[in-house]
Amino acid sequence: MNIHEYQGKSILKSFGVAIQNGYVADTPDAAHEVAVKLAEETGTGWFVVKAQIHAGGRGKGTVTETGSHGVVLAKGLDEVKGKAAGILGG
């Protein structure tokens, strides 16, 4: 069975396992919106934007169209949309 990371975290959380907050976004605008939400909830200013694919090594590979890696660090809300666009191609 293959499940995405966010799905596995949801299952673990349902059994009381402590996990870090995270949200799924399918557009760069949605990624920015959930980053704002995370900033409000946690006070963080850095965000990890991850591709959700059924493969290992997301941080090593690149998105062909953009050259972006599948796991990237946005060091502020102003970087989130661009980093998400690099992964999503939009």
LINMOCOR-V207352 format. One record per residue. N is the residue number from 1. RES is the residue in one letter. NEAR is the number of other C-alpha atoms within 10 Angstrom. Layout:
{{N & RES & NEAR} {N & RES & NEAR}}
This chain:
{{1 & M & 2} {2 & N & 9} {3 & I & 10} {4 & H & 12} {5 & E & 13} {6 & Y & 14} {7 & Q & 13} {8 & G & 12} {9 & K & 17} {10 & S & 14} {11 & I & 11} {12 & L & 13} {13 & K & 13} {14 & S & 10} {15 & F & 9} {16 & G & 9} {17 & V & 10} {18 & A & 10} {19 & I & 10} {20 & Q & 6} {21 & N & 10} {22 & G & 16} {23 & Y & 13} {24 & V & 14} {25 & A & 18} {26 & D & 13} {27 & T & 16} {28 & P & 19} {29 & D & 16} {30 & A & 16} {31 & A & 22} {32 & H & 20} {33 & E & 17} {34 & V & 16} {35 & A & 27} {36 & V & 18} {37 & K & 14} {38 & L & 18} {39 & A & 16} {40 & E & 11} {41 & E & 10} {42 & T & 9} {43 & G & 10} {44 & T & 14} {45 & G & 15} {46 & W & 16} {47 & F & 20} {48 & V & 14} {49 & V & 23} {50 & K & 20} {51 & A & 21} {52 & Q & 17} {53 & I & 12} {54 & H & 10} {55 & A & 9} {56 & G & 8} {57 & G & 10} {58 & R & 17} {59 & G & 13} {60 & K & 10} {61 & G & 13} {62 & T & 16} {63 & V & 15} {64 & T & 11} {65 & E & 10} {66 & T & 13} {67 & G & 12} {68 & S & 20} {69 & H & 20} {70 & G & 22} {71 & V & 20} {72 & V & 19} {73 & L & 13} {74 & A & 19} {75 & K & 13} {76 & G & 14} {77 & L & 18} {78 & D & 12} {79 & E & 14} {80 & V & 27} {81 & K & 20} {82 & G & 18} {83 & K & 25} {84 & A & 28} {85 & A & 17} {86 & G & 21} {87 & I & 25} {88 & L & 19} {89 & G & 16} {90 & G & 13}}
